[in-house]
Amino acid sequence: MSRVTRRREALVEIAALVGSGRPVSEFAEKMLESISAAVGAECVALAVREGTAPPHVWASGKSDWISICSKAAENACIGRSTQISGDVLVREIDRWHDGKAVLAFLPPIEDSFVDLAAGYVLLAESAERSRKLLAESEAQSSKRIAELAAVYEIGQAVNELDTDRLLRLITEKAASVMDAQACSLLLRDIESDCLTIVASWGLDDDIVRGTKVSMGEGIAGRVAATGEAMLLLDVENDPRLSGASIRARSDVAASICAPLKDESGRVIGVLNIRRHVPAPPFTDEDFKLFCVFASQAALAISNAKLYTDLSNRIAEMSTVSDLMRTINSTLDLDYVLDQIADSIVNVVGFSRCCVYLADPRSGELEVSVYRGYEKGELTEKIPVGQGAIGLAAKEQIPIFAVDEKSLGSGLGRSERQTSFLATPIVVRNQCIGVVVVDNSIKGKPINAPEVELLSTFVNQAGVAIENARLYEAMEEKYSELNVLFEHSRTLSSAYGLENVAHIAAAVARKAVTCDGCILLMLGERRTSVALQVTAGITQRKADELRELLGRELAVEFVRELRTAATVTKDSLANYSGSAQRVLKLLVGEKGAALIVPLVAEDATIGAFVLVRGDGPPFMTGELQLISIVASQVAVTLKNAMRYEQRMRRQVLDLSTLYEFSRRISSSSSLEEALDAILGVVHDLVDCDESVIYAIDHSRNVLVATAKRVGGAKAKISEPERRIDDDSVESWTVRERKAVVSPDAAEDTRFSTITSGGRVVRSLMSIPLMVQDEVVGVLCVRSFSPNLYSEDDVRVLSIIASQSAAIYKELEALAALTSYTDNILASIAAGVVALSSEGVVLTWNRAAEEITGISADDVVGRTYKDVISMLNIMEEDKLATSQILDKVRSTGKTYQGYKVCYHLPDGSRVYINMSASVLSNSAGESLGLVIVFEDITKEIKMEDEFRRMGELAAVGQLAASIAHELRNPLSSIKGAAQFLQKEYETDSAISEFLDIIIDEVNGLSKLTTEFLEFARPVEIEPAPVDMNEVVRRTLQFMSVHIGESGVLVEEQLDLSLPIIEADEKQVEQVLRNCILNAIQAMPNGGKLTVGTGTAGEMVSVFVEDTGVGISEENLSRIFVPFFTTKTKGTGLGLAVVQKIVENHGGHIEVSSCVGKGTRFTIMLPINGSVRRVMSEADITERRS
């Protein structure tokens, strides 16, 4: 067989051996035999070494050469000399995959054959390596598939098994996949920071039960601490465990410990597996595979935990949902809070709980409901930000408090209290309260799930609380709306400003609880503020408020008020002046005030001021509510004001016209009517001056005919205005329209108007027109600006139009009245007209003169009142009243002639009187007309004529007697005087002659008195001072008075007026009276002479303390020739009476026997005749 064939066959054999699938070690010798045959060597040896292990040697060939070749190959493989002898060829096989391979040939062969042999060996090695790789690949694939199956099974178990079963499954699958005999899973406890075996496979329960490993302790502790997995083949010599004092177990071949990490990379536990002897140790591939498994297991554990958490979360949410469904089943806040507290204790599982809610008024947290706490353990109110509870509310985050004392929690002291959790109740980013819980009773700490569940529950409960609060707020709002609706109805039904104001104040007090309510109202012109209504305010405080509100700053404050504001003592500094003093008076030391403007039609008309003396401040809700009430009240008040103004205007128009008509109708002259018009003007508008101008067409000027200043009639001092000048009055006439100027000083149409040195600011000038004819101007002025409006012009225009018509009528009436008055004044008889009601309408001049009563005193009074004023006896008053009553009732005319009226002084007045019914053209009774005349003078003249006739006869007789006696008496006296001279020495004869002469002188004096009495008295009137007459007469008679032992007292009226009289005659009267008084006091006494006035008369009285005159003689003392004296003619007092009556006076006498007599001489000041004087008039003049 050729070498080539042999090589081919050898190659086929080698290929067959390689393709057999057997290990090289099994067919190495056979392969070397084939190689030896192929390359022509006698002996071939192959040495293969893996790592540091002894080489494996195979040989084929001659038996005696095998040992040589084998030795040579072995030595070369381990690095010894590769040449044993020169006959052996040693060649290392290049590109050997792992370790070293050497061929030895004996005898040596060619290099090409050596390479061929090496190629054969490499081919076999490559084939075997490929088989091994394939097998390993298949094993790895199987293991990977097993791992994936285990991971899948574990993943499936996450949703199907509980956590404990899942953990046991992980250990079981880990041991199964990794061909391990034991596996343990340790999880990390966050609180204790220890590893605890939670599942195992292949371990005894005694080993597993209660095993805990601290972080960093042992293999598991170090892996958990470092987070790096460990493959442990030699525990005692592993440098990673140096100093760990870990004892190696002889039965453990190898172990792997891998950390379990969650998604964030945090170590949550450790997974540990072991292989026991005789199982092979773990390889790197096993390590890698286990690390992958561990990571998947960690993920499964995290997922399981997440699943468990989600399941718990779902259960919790379901529980929360059920609780919230129960809680939300009602909107009763108290019930909701009770349910929340019960759920926190019974469902969430805390020992105790307390719910604080924020008080919207004070902003503080207040205890609303609690469970498990004693009442004394809780602080009722906690400010936000104070302590742990207040801080939780402020920061809106849960706060876990360990030391309640240091944190200032707000909870009271408790022996059981160790820690608590304060969780804020936050709704829409606003803290509405805080839930405080603890587990002190159960003696366990608060864990994270409880905190999380509580937070979830509290968040949901917060919504329920807020809903309940909103419901309460809605209920309150609904109640408020009902209140507002009712109040709106009440306000709408109110009438009159005063009524609306009181109802508005009551509504405000119902809407917002307060101690007092004040309603301030600006005046119509917004220049004053009034205390319209006060409720709950003392009278003293109300009076102080009125005084402060009268100041300009207070008015400005109310006028400028536009937004509501709460005022306390601390905010008073924001105000000044009267406003500050008003608010300080209301707020006091601890109170608060709520000021709400009343704005209508974009203008402030007033304000509400609500006061709380000592209580919580006003809240935003109350401010909003009262603002709504205020807006409605403002509109209602504005409408009431407008209605009242309109009604007042209408009433004012009507009342003005009525008052206007009444005053005009009661005016007796054009002057009075014009003044009455101005009086009405002053009642209607606030003005300082008013003037009526009339047009004098003849001179083309305006003439002031009436003026009032400050409401009182004033002297007309206005200059005449030319119609063509630039005055406002002339402009009014020319333009024939009214002028209203808010500030005349700024009005460029007219020159500056002044009055009394002051500038007129507000002005109205209104034409007086009748049938399109301007007859005058009504001008109204004020020194204050901005007083008048078009409404004022409208009202005054009504007055002006009526005034103009009345002016024309009164002008004509004045002429007619003047004519009628002249007629009545010219009638000598008294004329009185009575209305149908018996009221005096007319009282002419003759009636004034006859009665002495002015028309001003009687016009407008009833006739009975006037009769009572007459100075006549009551019987006469009654008779006169009955006469007029009869005429009024029967309509029959009464004619009375020489009706005698008795005066209180005893004198008489005689009247002729007629009374008849005054009828119109239709025959209807309009009243009575009484015409009377005083005929006392005529009656007295008749008496005087009669008496004078009698006196004349007596005088003639006396004169005849006196004449007949005078001549004989003269002769007798002359003869007696002659004889007296002849018989001067004869005393007896001389004495008788003296008696004759005295008697003759007495008779001569008597004849002289006769002659004087008979002689007519002529009066020579001249101004006479009666005080001077009294002094002079007393001085003249002083000697006689002194000789009589009489004391004199003067009582002279120093203000006595001068009278018109004959001085000599009145002296004679006074002498006669004084002489009679002295003669009445023969034993001395007191003489009093005095003067005085009585109406239009001067009185002179002479009073003595003498014997007096008897009543019988008193009525005869003025009769001529009557005397009670032994001497005298009885003509003295008759002469006195004659002189006094000739002066138009009279003499009165009063006397009391034994006490004295008083003569009173009444003389007229101006010589006027006697009148029937009214008692009231006499009293008035004497006072």
Buried (B, 14 or more C-beta within 10 A) or exposed (E): EEEEEBBEBBBEBBBEBBEEEEEBEEBBBBBBBBBBBBBBBBBBBBBBBBEEEEBBBBBBBEEEBBEBBBBBBBBBBEEEEBBBEEBBBBBBBEEBEEBBBBBBBBEBBEEEBBBBBBBBBBBBBEBBBEBEEEEEEEEBEEBEEBBBEBBEBBBEBBEEBEBEEBBBBBBBBBBBBBBBBBBBBBBBEEEEEBBBBBBBBBBEEEEBEEBEBBBBBBBBBBBBBEEEBBBBBEBEEBEEBEEBEBEEEEEBBBBBBBBBBBEEEEBBBBBBBBBBEEBEBBEEEBBEBBBBBBBBBBBBBBBBBBBBEEEBBEEBBEBBEEBBEBBBEBBEBEBBBBBBBBBBBEBBBBBBBBBBBBBEBBEBBBBBBBBBBEEEBBBEEBBBEBBBBBBBBBEBEBBBBEEBEEBBBBBBEBEBBBBBBBBBBBBEEEBBBBBBBBBBEEEEEBEEBBBBBBBBBBBBBBBBBBBBBBBBBBEBBEEBBEBBEEBBEBBEEBEEBEEBBBBBBBBBBBBBEBBBBBBBBBEBEBBBBBBBBBBBBEEEBBEBBEEBBBBEBBBBBBBEBEEBBBBBBEBBEEBEBBBBBBBBBBBBEEBBBBBBBBBBEEEBBBBBBBBBBEEEBBBEBBBEBBBBBBBBBBBBBBBBBEBBBEEBBEEBBEBBBEBBBEBBEEBEBBBBBBBBBBBBBBBBBEBBBBBBBBBEEEEEBBBBBBBBBEBEBBEEEBEEBEBEEEBBBBBBBEEEEBBBBBBBBEBEEBEEBEBEEEEBBBBBBBBBBBEEEBBBBBBBBBBBBEBBBEBBBEBBBBBBBBBBBBBBBBBEBBEEBEEEBEEBEEBEBBBBBBBEEBBBBBBBBBBBBBBBBEBEBBBEBBBEBBBBBBBBBEEBBEBBBEBBEEBBEEEEEBEBEEBEBBBEEEBBBBBBBBBBBBEEEEEEEBBBBBBBBBBBEEBBEEEBEEEBEEBBEBBEEBBEBBEEBBEEBEEBBEEBBEBBEEBEEEEEBBEBBEEBBEBBEEBBEBBEBBBBBBEEBEBEBEEBBBBEBBBBBBEBBEEEBEEBEBEBEEEBBEEBEBBBBBBEBBBBBBBBBBBBBBBBBEEEBBBBBBBBBEBBBBBBBBBBBBBBBEEEBBEEBBBBEBBEEEEBBBBBBBBBBBBBBBBBBBBBBBBEEEEBBBBBBBBBBEBEEBBBBBEBBBEEEEE
